[in-house]
Amino acid sequence: MLAVLRSQTPGARLASLDAMWRSAVTLVRAGVKAQHPDWPEELLATETARRMASRHGSEVHS
């Protein structure tokens, strides 16, 4: 993947990284939703953001 990113123009590299970030957010949100199907959207968004900002995003704290 690094070789592909290095071969891209800066704009294409930024677009690729943005797409990867958006995919990661989608996957994390799906995991949160699966764990907490009854949570409202605001809480899902907050928890998704917390996990994305965490160094260890899959950790669940009580």
C-alpha positions in Angstrom: 0.0 0.0 0.0 2.9 2.4 0.8 4.3 1.9 -2.7 0.9 2.8 -4.2 0.6 5.9 -2.1 4.2 7.0 -2.8 3.5 6.7 -6.6 0.5 9.0 -6.4 0.4 12.7 -6.8 -0.2 14.6 -3.6 -3.8 15.2 -4.5 -4.5 11.6 -5.3 -2.7 10.5 -2.1 -4.9 12.8 -0.1 -8.0 11.4 -1.8 -6.9 7.8 -1.1 -6.2 8.5 2.5 -9.6 10.2 2.8 -11.3 7.2 1.4 -9.4 4.9 3.8 -10.4 7.1 6.7 -14.1 7.1 5.7 -14.0 3.3 5.3 -12.5 3.0 8.8 -15.2 5.3 10.3 -17.9 3.2 8.6 -16.5 0.0 9.9 -16.1 1.3 13.5 -19.6 2.8 13.4 -21.0 -0.6 12.2 -19.2 -2.3 15.2 -20.7 0.2 17.7 -24.1 -0.2 16.2 -23.9 -4.0 16.4 -22.9 -3.8 20.0 -25.5 -1.2 20.9 -28.4 -1.5 18.4 -30.7 0.6 20.6 -28.5 3.6 20.9 -29.6 6.9 19.3 -27.6 8.3 16.4 -26.0 11.0 18.5 -24.6 8.4 21.0 -23.4 6.2 18.1 -21.6 9.2 16.5 -20.0 10.2 19.8 -18.8 6.7 20.6 -17.5 6.2 17.0 -15.6 9.5 17.3 -14.2 8.4 20.6 -13.0 5.1 19.2 -11.5 6.7 16.1 -9.6 9.2 18.3 -8.3 6.5 20.7 -4.9 5.0 20.2 -6.5 1.6 20.7 -9.8 2.2 18.9 -11.3 -1.2 19.7 -11.0 -0.8 23.4 -14.3 -0.6 25.2 -14.3 1.3 28.5 -17.0 1.0 31.2 
